[in-house]
Amino acid sequence: MNSGKVLLGVLAGVAVGGLLGILFAPEKGSTTRKNISKKSGDYADSLKEQFNGFLDSISEKFEEVKEEVSEFADFGKSKIKETQKDGKTVTV
């Protein structure tokens, strides 16, 4: 069976289950809508925080790698200068 069809079936089942749960909920519709709105806002805030944390960690890693590459380039330049001082030819 195609995994896309399975995923579509699962998502359709979740949607139908959620809809039936809302229709047969013991609370008034306005209360249910407020609860849904509050929960979706909470999930959105949580997702936003996680995404910002992910971006921060990626930025930190990028800066670390950038610094390491810069140090490596400086090290290579100093080795070339040392070799040139010794009178050796350098081929890069």
Sequence and secondary structure as in RCSB ss.txt:
>XXXX:A:sequence
MNSGKVLLGVLAGVAVGGLLGILFAPEKGSTTRKNISKKSGDYADSLKEQFNGFLDSISEKFEEVKEEVSEFADF
GKSKIKETQKDGKTVTV
>XXXX:A:secstr
  HHHHHHHHHHHHHHHHHHHHHT SS HHHHHHHHHHHHHHHHHHHHHHHHHHHHHHHHHHHHHHHHHHHHHHH
HHHHHHHHHHTT     
